[in-house]
């Protein structure tokens, strides 16, 4: 395979790992695969090579590391608090922003004329990076990099913990107080790539009128994102008066 030929020996590629993640990869081809979107899959022995398998692996690892980190950081908080905070950190919106912040997005290889349909390309690549790191360096090393180099450097966990994130509850509460019927509906579900990566599109309706929709990897996450979009749109148009949205 000749994946990432233009970046294989680039200074930018090497400095990303040294400056952002603090190490030099041993198996660079593995990371090139991690940065290869399905739209530019390579063919190898009859198989399509892209980052989806690594993304699947990295998703599970990232969730486990974040859960472990939060469990130790907040020894007196309950399961509900920890679950919500982990969901905030590993949400597709959060990971997309993180990938952009650390400069990962510039290394992703994808079909550019279709980029408008790849809303989670940054977050997907970050999870694939985690999967590649695990294969290359092992779990303990990956955990240390994620905590020291990512969670403690690029994410303000304390700020995330105190941010009002439950827009679904806020929207429902607003509807109840104002006698407006707020409903959530899964309008479609679909699989892109690995069979376990099913995505769901949730639509918010108010009094039967469609509002905003969102796509995520779980129904709850899709509902939260759709609720957030709807709530902020209602604030922007003056329907809802809020100082915290």
Secondary structure, DSSP 8 states (H G I E B T S, - for coil): --TTTTTTT-HHHHHIIIIIISS--S-HHHHHHHTB-GGG-EEETTEEESSHHHHHHHHHHHHHHHHHHHHHH-TT--HHHHHHHHHHHHSHHHHHHHHHHTTGGGG-B--GGGGGG-TTHHHHHHHHHHHHHHHHH-HHHHHHHIIIIIITTT--HHHHHHS---HHHHHHHHHHHTT--EEEEEEEEEE-SSTT-EEEEEEEEETTEEEEEEEESSHHHHHHHHHHHHHHHHHHTTSS--S--
